[in-house]
Amino acid sequence: TRGDMKKLPIGLQSLREIREGGYCYVDKTRFVQQLADAGKYYFLSRPRRFGKSLFLDTLKEAFEGNQVLFAGLFLAQTWDWSRAFPVIRISFGSGVLRSRQELDENIREQLAEHFRRVGFAPHAGSIPGMVREFILHLHERQGPVVVLVDEYDKPILDNITDAPRAIELREGLKHFYSTLKDADPYLKFVFLTGVSRFSKVSLFSGLNNLEDITISPAFGSICGYTQEEFETVFAEYLPGLSLSDIQTWYNGYCFLGERVYNPFDVLLYLRNRQFRNYWFETGTPTFLLKILE
């Protein structure tokens, strides 16, 4: 590629890195506005490597009021930049947790990192107590709190063939998520994302006000690239390529809205100029294959 071309954001999950690093960016910020305008508690399921973490990071940057990152994007003109909200972001994406103890330690470590950032020392020993204290602390000093949870289901999926262990981890996650319902008066916005859709009864008892937008036509292209987005944002990469062949290979995903490309697949194709099943080779939901076996 030429030196003056924007770079391909392969595997990047940070809006700041993409916007400041000269990468192509498909503007999904209209969905940030839609979600904030329409409700408070949301759940989104999408396959791996589909852009969920990047969208979560976009929510974080918007609610924290980092206006400079949104110059020229949809949200720049529509968002209320006069207010910034404290954000708690939890991710279960890294590593494999094999017990309730490991899960609790992981949550404590992530909370401790947040505590250090704002100079907070909790009194409570239990995880729900620590979360509640922290939310109250943030609310008191900075206003309503935003909670973002990425890969909410990974600890369960990593142990899905070991039923007792999976249930043990599910109960630990339920313990954690239950605090969000209790903290409702102090919350501005809650967004959970993951690969699977567990029933609200088994995992979110209490959080029964979650709106599931997984197969909502209005949010069908919240992750992934539409045909128009692909042809516009990556226009400089397309001369000499067959759009119809690219479409045949990679434009096969539909979540009841417009059909979309998987970003990982199509970005690697643009870099390598070779048709391959890039997503399937790395993003296959192994838990699904195990269950089928």
Summary of the structure (lengths in Angstrom):
residues: 293
radius of gyration: 19.8
end to end distance: 43.2
largest distance: 62.7
contacts: 856
relative contact order: 0.15
helix: 50%
strand: 11%
